[in-house]
Amino acid sequence: MPIICSAWEVISRFNTQFFDWWKIPFPHLKVDEIEESNVEWTRKLDQVRKDKRFMGHASSATFVEYISKILEKLKDYMAIILALKTKGLEKRHYIKMENDLNEEMGTDIQLIPARITLKFLSEQNLH
């Protein structure tokens, strides 16, 4: 597959899947799908970076670097995603997040797992 097709395929799939993952509550996230997509997309973008013709265009390079940064950020969240999806660890981690948030914000918030999303974690700087 030509490099340009790989780049636009990643960008297209990223635009649909990533933003879905961002809004889906944790109980419904498919961790394997996220990990596999992240690895595949990172590999393809690494190949694209090696193509000087494609990366020579400012807009192309900007897209590739933007998505690469977000994929790196997503890797940071994988540990917490796995912890919050592991039945044995789930309750303990939600309690810790509640305590950390309440201490930091001076509130008494109760986290409801069915409402926790990646977007929420990002907004609260929890990762």
C-alpha positions as CSV (number, residue, x, y, z in Angstrom):
1,M,0.0,0.0,0.0
2,P,1.4,3.4,-0.9
3,I,2.6,5.5,2.1
4,I,0.0,8.2,1.4
5,C,-2.8,5.6,1.6
6,S,-1.4,4.4,4.9
7,A,-1.4,7.9,6.3
8,W,-4.9,8.7,5.3
9,E,-6.2,5.3,6.4
10,V,-4.8,5.9,9.9
11,I,-6.2,9.5,10.0
12,S,-9.6,8.3,8.9
13,R,-9.8,5.4,11.3
14,F,-8.4,7.5,14.1
15,N,-11.1,10.1,13.6
16,T,-13.9,7.6,14.0
17,Q,-12.5,5.2,16.6
18,F,-10.5,7.5,18.8
19,F,-13.3,9.9,19.4
20,D,-15.7,7.0,20.1
21,W,-13.3,5.7,22.7
22,W,-13.0,9.1,24.2
23,K,-16.8,9.2,25.0
24,I,-17.5,5.5,25.8
25,P,-17.8,4.7,29.5
26,F,-15.1,2.4,30.8
27,P,-17.3,-0.7,31.2
28,H,-17.9,-0.7,27.5
29,L,-14.3,0.0,26.3
30,K,-12.6,-2.8,24.3
31,V,-9.1,-2.7,25.6
32,D,-7.7,-5.2,23.1
33,E,-9.1,-3.1,20.2
34,I,-7.5,0.1,21.6
35,E,-4.1,-1.6,22.1
36,E,-4.1,-3.2,18.7
37,S,-5.2,-0.1,16.9
38,N,-2.6,2.0,18.8
39,V,0.2,-0.3,17.9
40,E,-0.9,-0.6,14.2
41,W,-1.4,3.1,13.8
42,T,1.9,4.0,15.4
43,R,3.7,1.5,13.2
44,K,2.1,2.9,10.1
45,L,2.8,6.5,11.1
46,D,6.5,5.6,11.7
47,Q,6.6,4.3,8.1
48,V,5.0,7.4,6.9
49,R,7.6,9.6,8.7
50,K,10.3,7.9,6.6
51,D,8.8,9.0,3.3
52,K,10.4,12.4,2.7
53,R,8.0,13.2,-0.2
54,F,4.9,12.8,2.0
55,M,6.5,14.5,5.1
56,G,7.8,17.3,2.9
57,H,4.3,18.8,2.8
58,A,3.6,20.9,5.9
59,S,0.0,19.8,6.2
60,S,0.9,16.1,6.0
61,A,3.6,16.4,8.6
62,T,1.3,18.3,10.9
63,F,-1.4,15.6,10.7
64,V,1.1,12.8,11.3
65,E,2.7,14.6,14.3
66,Y,-0.7,15.6,15.8
67,I,-2.0,12.0,15.7
68,S,1.3,10.6,16.9
69,K,1.2,12.8,20.0
70,I,-2.4,11.7,20.8
71,L,-1.4,8.1,20.3
72,E,1.4,8.6,22.8
73,K,-1.0,10.2,25.3
74,L,-3.3,7.2,24.8
75,K,-0.5,4.9,25.7
76,D,-0.2,6.8,29.0
77,Y,-3.9,5.9,29.7
78,M,-3.6,2.2,29.0
79,A,-2.4,1.3,32.5
80,I,-5.3,3.0,34.1
81,I,-7.7,1.6,31.5
82,L,-6.5,-1.9,32.3
83,A,-6.7,-1.3,36.1
84,L,-10.2,0.1,35.8
85,K,-11.3,-2.8,33.6
86,T,-9.8,-5.5,35.8
87,K,-12.5,-6.8,38.1
88,G,-10.2,-7.5,41.1
89,L,-8.6,-4.0,41.0
90,E,-11.6,-2.0,39.7
91,K,-13.2,-1.0,43.1
92,R,-9.9,-0.1,44.7
93,H,-8.9,2.2,41.8
94,Y,-12.2,4.0,41.7
95,I,-12.0,4.6,45.4
96,K,-8.4,6.0,45.0
97,M,-9.6,8.3,42.1
98,E,-12.5,9.5,44.2
99,N,-10.3,10.3,47.2
100,D,-7.7,12.0,45.0
101,L,-10.3,14.2,43.3
102,N,-12.1,15.0,46.5
103,E,-8.9,16.0,48.3
104,E,-7.7,18.1,45.3
105,M,-11.0,19.8,44.7
106,G,-12.3,20.0,48.3
107,T,-15.5,18.1,47.3
108,D,-17.3,14.9,48.1
109,I,-17.8,13.4,44.6
110,Q,-18.8,9.8,44.2
111,L,-17.5,8.3,40.9
112,I,-19.9,6.1,39.1
113,P,-17.9,3.6,36.9
114,A,-20.6,3.6,34.2
115,R,-20.0,7.3,33.7
116,I,-16.2,7.4,33.7
117,T,-14.7,8.1,30.2
118,L,-11.3,8.8,28.8
119,K,-12.4,12.3,28.3
120,F,-13.2,12.6,32.0
121,L,-9.8,11.2,33.0
122,S,-8.1,13.7,30.7
123,E,-10.1,16.7,32.0
124,Q,-9.3,15.7,35.6
125,N,-5.6,15.0,34.8
126,L,-6.0,11.4,36.0
127,H,-3.6,9.0,34.4
